[in-house]
Amino acid sequence: MPGREVILATGEFYHVFNRGVASQPIVATKRNSYHFLEQMFYYQNVKAPTKYSLFKTLDKDTQNQIWTRLGQEANFLVDLVGYCLMPNHFHLLLKQNQDNGISRYLSLLTNSYTRYFNTKTERKGVLFQGKFKAVRISSNEQLIHVNRYIHLNPYSGYVVKTLKELEQYPFSSLSEYLQPAGIKHCQSKIILDQFKSRKSYRQFVFDQADYQKQLEWFKHLNLE
């Protein structure tokens, strides 16, 4: 099997993505989607105490204690900068914090989620299409634009119809960027500190929305 072409270096940022095998759905319900996101946050931790499936069998108080401890330790394989879960694929903007961090993280996440999804939908076999793809971010400008691209995915992919719906899309980090309150899972300051306000970041994203949708439409036309 050929090795990965992109070297995953510690301290570098990467756009990481994968889709369902043969572009099939990787989520069937909202519960699936929330489950994916919670696993995504759980497996960031270097010292996750047990498999996520066992973690979920614990009582709520114990789960909350573990979440609190992990949050205080903040010992992560990767930092999340941005993310978006779509019906048949996902996008992550990650910073690798330790050697092999991204590969280990994606292996834990996708293997665990595949077992969960296969059980819930009574299917067998692989869920994701081979190895995840990774693109190294080579400049700050690229970092900002890739983050915007990820946040616009539900709109350009026709999962939501309006920008208002995009702003409320629950399976993306966009709401973390636009709302000052709430639990924060992403290192959004890396991006937001380069804008005057959350409102100006919102404008930066939304100004590109229709153009990105056009590009995606032309891309699909060329594939037909």
Salt bridges, closest charged atoms under 4 A:
GLU12 OE1 - ARG136 NH1 3.19
GLU38 OE2 - LYS56 NZ 3.01
GLU73 OE2 - ARG69 NH1 3.31
GLU141 OE2 - HIS145 NE2 3.98
GLU167 OE1 - ARG202 NH2 3.14
ASP193 OD2 - LYS189 NZ 3.32
GLU216 OE2 - LYS219 NZ 3.20
